[in-house]
Amino acid sequence: MEETMFGNVIDRINTEYAKMSKGQKLIADYILKEYDKAAFMTAATLSKLVGVSESTVVRFAYALGYDGYPKLQKNLQEVIQTKLTTAQRLNMMEGLSSDEVVNASFKTDINNLRVTREHIETENLEKIVDSIDKARNIYILGTRSSGPLAEFLRYYMNYMTENIRLIRFDGSDIFSQILTANEKDVAIAISFPRYSMRTIEGMTYLKNCGCKVVAITDNETSPPAQIADYTLTAKSYMNSFVDSFVAPLAVINLLIIMLGLRKKDILFANFNRLEELWQTNDVYATKELDAQITDEDIYE
């Protein structure tokens, strides 16, 4: 997070407020009151809402010590990342046109990917892959919105190894699922704001059992990262009530690919065998099959 002696954007506004011009105070008042909405507005949209020129918004950002409005906006997005409830997120796009919503959504995801790529360290990634490759068992943890990411990781890793243990958070006792974990095992925990305490509890137990713990999370100071031996960071700035998991999924894809390169022979053999089974059992639709399907078949 970009910070100066003033701290985050809210701190800076409060510190500098008395020195601001009338126009800048209008901007400051709006941000302090509607920071969840302002975080994803363009300078042009914000200027129209508060009744000042777009150049005044840009100068406002410079006055707070930012290198332009996009830097202020990024900092504001980081501030709200862990503070908003799901209900509050519903209001984040209110007042924006459809085009602005589309642009904001893609811009956020693209920026998440760019920042994530900049922070991927190959040496760290290789150490993680080494640990996973040598592990007796691999425990995968992820609940709530991170649950589908954990399922995705398990799905592809299952093609490479039989020692995958996806921890279920469906009301069953998670501790009974990781009771036999020890120093020969690796745990991969996926957790993003707002961080699930169930995942944190599972990570802590596995760490105490001697497991190497890998966290896939949004930053190096997050609660999961503080527990983990290794951390893979992926930005997940959101622009609505929906978490942005484009970058986290890209990191998980990368982890799968890197591990797959280590287990190429196993993957090759497994996929060849599976391809025969898929064709024999009509697992995937073909053009010829599609042409034969009639309305009667669908509603039968």
Order of alpha helices (4+ residues) and beta strands (2+ residues): alpha-alpha-alpha-alpha-alpha-alpha-alpha-alpha-alpha-beta-alpha-beta-alpha-beta-alpha-beta-alpha-beta-alpha-alpha-alpha-alpha
